[in-house]
C-alpha cells in the first residue's frame, strides 16, 4: 500500500505547470479542531482536509473529500508570496477570502505517512 505522501505527490504532480518543480508535499486541515475533539460527530463536517505541494513557484492546495480522495473542485494555486508559516500552520491569502486562511499541519509519523514536516518547512521561501 502506498504511503499517503506518495499519493499526495502523484495528485500534486498532475497539477504542475511545464518546468515547475515540486519541492515537498504536506497534509493539512482547516476548521475548528477543538470542537471536533469536544463534540466529535457534531462538528466533524466543519473540518476540511487538504494535500498541499510547495513548488519553486507556488503553493498548490487540493481539497480532499470525506473518504480522503482528491476533489476535482475546491483547490487553489497560490503564489508563494501569499503564504506565511506561523508555528505549525500556514496562513494563506486565498482569492475568495478576505482574511488569510489558516491551514494546520498534520504530518503524523513520518515512517508511516511519508510526510516530512521539516522538509516541507524548508521548501517554503524564507521571510
Secondary structure as GFF3:
##gff-version 3
##sequence-region A 1 127
A	DSSP	alpha_helix	4	13	.	.	.	ID=ss1
A	DSSP	beta_strand	22	30	.	.	.	ID=ss2
A	DSSP	alpha_helix	33	38	.	.	.	ID=ss3
A	DSSP	alpha_helix	40	43	.	.	.	ID=ss4
A	DSSP	three_ten_helix	44	46	.	.	.	ID=ss5
A	DSSP	beta_strand	48	55	.	.	.	ID=ss6
A	DSSP	beta_strand	58	64	.	.	.	ID=ss7
A	DSSP	beta_strand	76	79	.	.	.	ID=ss8
A	DSSP	three_ten_helix	80	82	.	.	.	ID=ss9
A	DSSP	beta_strand	83	86	.	.	.	ID=ss10
A	DSSP	beta_strand	89	92	.	.	.	ID=ss11
A	DSSP	beta_strand	101	105	.	.	.	ID=ss12
A	DSSP	alpha_helix	110	113	.	.	.	ID=ss13
A	DSSP	alpha_helix	117	123	.	.	.	ID=ss14
###
